[in-house]
Each structure stands twice: as C-alpha cells, then as structure tokens.
C-alpha cells in the first residue's frame, strides 16, 4: 500500500511539473505589456483574454460587451436630461429615473411643486414606440406637511420624447457619416457618390 501511494505521488508531481514547463507560464518582456492598468485591461479585452472555461456553446470566444455609449437612443436621453440629477440610470434594465426637481417657478401659494421623469426603453431602434416617457408630479403643502403624487398627462412628456428622438437621429446620422468617411480613407480607390 505504501509503495502504491509513493508511485501515485511521484506520477502526480511529474504531471504537475511537466504542465508548468509548457506554454502555461510564458515569459514576457516588459516592453510587450503596458505598465498602466487601464491600458493593460484595454489590451487584454482587444486580444480576447480573460478567464474562460472550455465548455458550452461559446467555449472559444470572448465575452460580449454592450456599452451604453454605442446606443444613440440612450445617449440622447442622458443628454436631454442633463439639467436634472438622475436617481437610476440602468442601461441593462432599460430605464432612466430622475430625482424630484423644481421647475424653477415661484408659486404664489404655499405649495411646492416638483416633477420626476421616468424613461423606459422598449427597443434600441430610433422610433417613436421605442421609448416611453412618464412624468410624475408631487405637490406638497408646507403648512400641513402633506404631499400628494400624481401622474401628469400633458404634452411635456411628448415634448421630451420628441427631443430625445431628434437628438438620437442626429447622433445616428453623425455616426453613419463618420463610418463612411473612415471607409473612404481606407479605400481611396472607390468612387465617391454624394
């Protein structure tokens, strides 16, 4: 029994040391690896490096990354609502919620009126049915310290939606124009059609 455990132990040590001498630990030169952490991360993402497990349908592939900066509808919404602080801006959840804000108008009564805007993204396409803008109103009576919240049904939500869609279509147009310019720089032999 003692001899079998010795043999097993020697085989195990041999396998472990043999695997370490392969390509598992490659020696690298300092000039090949950026010193800055952010540059190293960017380089590793570009090269598709990271922890992967060798099974599943995407066994040999890197991860898929969705960034909000590549979605014109999202960027247009954030740009349009830049005048008010945001409570929740979840790209993966498809929602933006602003904090309560005052319109800046003085009320003649002792009531304060605040608004909150919620934007729900229903699609990534730039269409009128791709997003829903919801406006809430909170009116507080200062003397009674009593507040009531209600859904606002007026044209302001439609104006916000229209502003977002216009901005998104403008961003999309600029993106397409930049892609065309880059392609023309790469292939100057193609005829320019304008």
N, C-alpha and C positions, 0 to 999 in steps of 0.2 A: 504494500500500500504506500509506503514511504517513497519507494522508487518511482511509482507512477505519478505521485504528486510532484516529485522533483523534475521528471520529464515534462509534465504539463507546464510547470513553472518556466522551464528553460524554453519550451516552444513559445509560450506567451511572451517572454522577454525578447526572443528573437523576432517575432512578428512585430512587436511594438517598435523595436529599434530599426527594423527594416522599413517600416512605414514612415518613420521620421526622416529617413535618408532620401526619400523620393522627392517629389515636387510639392509635398505638403508645406514644407518650410523653405521658401525661396529666399535667397539672399537678395536684398535690393540696395540700390545705391541712393544716396540722399538727393542727388540731382533728379532722380525719377519721381520722387514723392514730394509733394508740396509741404511746406512747413506749416502754413496756415490751415487750421482745422476746417474752415469753410471751403477752402479750395480743395482739400482732400476729399471732403464729402461730395462736392460737385463732381470731382474726377471719378470717384467710385460710382456715383449714380450714372454718369455718362458711360462708364465701362460696364455697367450692369452688375457690379459687385454687391455682395451682401450675403446674408445667411439664406441658404436655400436647402430644402430637403428634396431628395431625389425621387419623389413620387408625386402622383397627382397629374392632372391634365397640363399644368404649366410647369413641369419639372425642370426644363432647361431655360426658362425665361426669367427675366427680372420682373419687378413689380410694375403695376400700372399706377401712375400718379395723375390725379385730376387736380389742377390748380385753379383757384378762382380767378386769377389774373388772365386766364385764357378764355374766360366766358364773358363776352361783351355785355350780355344782359345783367350779369351780376355786377360787373364794374360800373355800368351805367347807373344801377340802383344805388350803389355805395356813393358814387359821385353826386347823384341828385340829392341824397340825404346827408350831405356833408355839413349841413347847417345845424344838425341836431345830434346829440350823443346817442350811440347805439347801445342797447342792452344785450341783444343777442344777434349775432351775425353768423349763422351756421350754414356754410356752403354745402356741406354734405346733407344737412337737414332741409335745405331749400327754403330758408326763412330769414328775414331780417325784421327785428323789432326795435323801434326807437324807444328812448326814455320819454317820460312825460315832459312836454315842453310848452312854454307860453308863447303865444303869437307875437308878443311884444306890444299889444294894445292895452291901454288902460281902461278898465271897466269903471263905469260911473257908480255902480253898486258895490257892495262889499263882497261880491262873489269873485272867485278866481276861476279862470277857465284855462284848462290845459288839454293838449292833444297828444295822441300816441298813434304812430303809423306802423302798420304791420304789412310786410310784403311777403306773399307766398309764391314761390316759383313752381310752376306746374310743368314747365318744359324749358329746355335750353335754347329753343328756337326763338327768333325775334318775331313774335306775332302777338296780336292783341290778346289772345287767350293763353299766353304763356305765363302770365303773372296775374295775381290778384292783390289789389291794394285795399286795405281795410283801415278805416280811420275811426278812432275812439275819442270821445270827449269826456273829460272829468270836470265837473263844476262843484266847487267847494264853497260853502257859506262860512265866512270867517267867524261870525258871531256864534253860530251854533256848532262849529267844528264838525259839520256834516258834509259828506261828499257823495255825489252820485255819478255813476259812469254809464255812458250810453254809446251805442253805435251811431256814427254820423252817416247819414245818407244824403250827400250833396255832391256837387261837381268837383270838389277839391281832390277827392280820390281819383277821379277820372283825369284831372289835370296832371297829377303826379305820375300816373300810369303813362300818359301821353309823353311827358317829359322824359321818362325812363326809356320808352321805346324809341324816341327820336335820338337820344344820346347813344343808345345801343346800336342803332342802324348807322350812325355816324362812325362809331368805333369799328364796326364791321367793315364799312366801306374803306376806312383808312388801312385796316389790316390787309384787305384784299389788294389795295393799291401798293402797299409795301411788299407783298409777296410777288406781285407782278414785276415791280422794279428789281427785286433781288434776282428773279429768274432771268430778266433781261441782261443783268450784269453778268450772270454766269454763262449765258448763251447769247453772245452778241451777234452770232451768225443768223439768228431767226429774224424775220421781217417784223417790224413794229406796226401793229394795227391799232389805230386810235380813232 
